[in-house]
Amino acid sequence: MDTFTLVRPEHLNHHGYLFGGVMLKWVDENAWMAATREYPNSTLVTVGMDACRFKHPVDNGSILHFHIREVKRGHSSVTYTVQVFSEGPDQGGEREVFSTSVSFVHLDERGRPCELPLALRYKKWKDCKRRPTDTTGLKLSGQLESAIRP
């Protein structure tokens, strides 16, 4: 998933650059939106971020491009990498300014970790067929099944 946002004066620190805490908030929100779109009607909460890498300062007026993709799926958790690119007002193109991985856990109605449902993007595959013994209600090709079920 790709999203964009504009850096405005209220997002800056006392040095005149994007405040790191604002970047972390946006990264968490955008990763959560990507996860929620892939696992609709699921309660997903952030359980961690890997090493956060602030690679370059970000100026006021920059357009940030968030590139988010799923990289790991467990029984009850899912992890996304987030790369953030910036195009400043006087820049001729984007450059990577930040990267991390964000992990979410799926919770049941009592707030306990539970099995993730099948991601929405897999439900749309043409070769999926109903199988009564499958808890997801779908039959996956062997290659796809091994890719999403560790």
C-alpha positions as CSV (number, residue, x, y, z in Angstrom):
1,M,0.0,0.0,0.0
2,D,1.2,3.5,-0.7
3,T,0.1,6.7,1.0
4,F,1.2,10.3,1.1
5,T,1.2,13.2,3.5
6,L,2.5,16.8,3.6
7,V,4.9,18.0,6.3
8,R,3.6,21.2,7.8
9,P,5.0,23.7,10.4
10,E,3.2,22.0,13.3
11,H,5.1,18.8,12.5
12,L,8.5,20.3,13.0
13,N,10.9,20.2,15.9
14,H,12.9,23.1,17.4
15,H,15.6,22.6,14.7
16,G,13.0,23.1,11.9
17,Y,12.9,19.5,10.7
18,L,10.2,16.9,11.0
19,F,9.9,15.7,14.6
20,G,10.8,12.0,14.9
21,G,7.8,11.3,17.1
22,V,5.5,12.6,14.4
23,M,7.2,10.2,11.9
24,L,6.7,7.3,14.2
25,K,3.0,8.1,14.7
26,W,2.5,8.3,10.9
27,V,4.4,5.1,10.3
28,D,2.3,3.2,12.9
29,E,-1.0,4.6,11.5
30,N,-0.2,3.9,7.9
31,A,1.0,0.3,8.6
32,W,-2.2,-0.2,10.7
33,M,-4.3,1.0,7.7
34,A,-2.5,-1.4,5.4
35,A,-3.1,-4.3,7.9
36,T,-6.7,-3.4,8.4
37,R,-7.4,-3.3,4.7
38,E,-5.9,-6.8,4.3
39,Y,-7.6,-8.2,7.4
40,P,-11.0,-6.3,7.6
41,N,-13.2,-6.7,10.7
42,S,-10.1,-7.8,12.7
43,T,-8.9,-6.2,15.9
44,L,-5.2,-5.5,15.2
45,V,-2.9,-3.8,17.7
46,T,0.7,-2.8,17.4
47,V,3.1,-5.0,19.4
48,G,6.4,-3.7,18.1
49,M,8.6,-1.8,15.8
50,D,12.0,-3.0,14.7
51,A,15.1,-0.7,14.6
52,C,13.9,2.6,13.3
53,R,16.3,4.3,10.8
54,F,16.1,8.0,10.4
55,K,18.3,8.5,7.4
56,H,17.9,12.2,6.5
57,P,16.2,15.2,8.0
58,V,12.9,16.1,6.5
59,D,12.1,19.8,5.6
60,N,8.8,21.7,6.0
61,G,6.7,21.4,2.8
62,S,8.1,17.9,1.9
63,I,5.7,15.3,0.6
64,L,6.2,12.0,2.3
65,H,5.5,8.7,0.5
66,F,4.9,5.7,2.7
67,H,5.4,2.4,1.0
68,I,4.0,-0.5,3.2
69,R,4.1,-4.2,2.4
70,E,3.5,-7.4,4.4
71,V,6.6,-9.4,4.9
72,K,5.7,-12.0,7.5
73,R,2.6,-13.7,8.7
74,G,2.4,-15.9,11.8
75,H,-0.5,-17.6,13.6
76,S,-1.8,-14.5,15.3
77,S,0.6,-11.8,14.1
78,V,1.6,-10.0,10.9
79,T,4.6,-7.8,10.1
80,Y,4.9,-5.0,7.6
81,T,8.0,-3.2,6.3
82,V,7.5,0.6,6.0
83,Q,9.8,2.7,3.8
84,V,9.3,6.4,3.8
85,F,10.5,8.6,1.0
86,S,10.6,12.4,0.9
87,E,10.4,14.9,-1.8
88,G,11.3,18.3,-0.5
89,P,10.2,21.6,-2.0
90,D,13.6,22.1,-3.7
91,Q,14.4,18.4,-4.4
92,G,14.3,16.9,-7.9
93,G,12.9,13.5,-6.7
94,E,12.3,11.2,-3.8
95,R,14.9,9.8,-1.4
96,E,14.5,7.3,1.4
97,V,14.4,9.0,4.8
98,F,13.1,6.3,7.1
99,S,12.5,2.6,7.4
100,T,11.3,0.1,9.9
101,S,9.1,-3.0,10.4
102,V,5.9,-2.9,12.4
103,S,4.2,-6.0,13.9
104,F,0.6,-6.3,14.8
105,V,-1.3,-9.0,16.7
106,H,-4.9,-10.1,16.1
107,L,-7.0,-10.0,19.3
108,D,-10.3,-11.7,20.1
109,E,-13.2,-10.1,21.8
110,R,-11.6,-10.7,25.2
111,G,-8.3,-9.0,24.2
112,R,-6.4,-12.3,23.8
113,P,-4.2,-13.2,20.7
114,C,-6.1,-15.4,18.3
115,E,-5.6,-16.8,14.8
116,L,-5.4,-14.3,11.9
117,P,-8.1,-14.7,9.3
118,L,-7.1,-15.2,5.7
119,A,-5.9,-12.0,4.2
120,L,-8.5,-10.3,1.9
121,R,-6.1,-10.3,-1.1
122,Y,-6.0,-14.1,-1.0
123,K,-9.8,-14.4,-0.8
124,K,-10.0,-12.8,-4.2
125,W,-7.8,-15.3,-6.0
126,K,-9.7,-17.1,-8.7
127,D,-8.3,-20.6,-7.8
128,C,-9.8,-20.6,-4.3
129,K,-12.4,-23.2,-3.7
130,R,-14.7,-24.0,-0.7
131,R,-13.6,-26.8,1.6
132,P,-15.7,-27.7,4.7
133,T,-12.8,-28.8,6.8
134,D,-10.8,-25.5,6.3
135,T,-11.5,-23.0,9.1
136,T,-11.2,-20.1,6.7
137,G,-13.7,-21.7,4.3
138,L,-11.2,-21.5,1.4
139,K,-8.9,-24.0,-0.2
140,L,-5.6,-22.6,-1.3
141,S,-3.1,-23.8,-3.8
142,G,-0.1,-25.6,-2.1
143,Q,2.3,-22.9,-3.1
144,L,0.2,-20.1,-1.7
145,E,-0.7,-22.0,1.4
146,S,3.0,-22.6,2.3
147,A,3.7,-18.9,1.7
148,I,1.2,-17.6,4.2
149,R,1.1,-20.5,6.7
150,P,4.4,-21.0,8.5
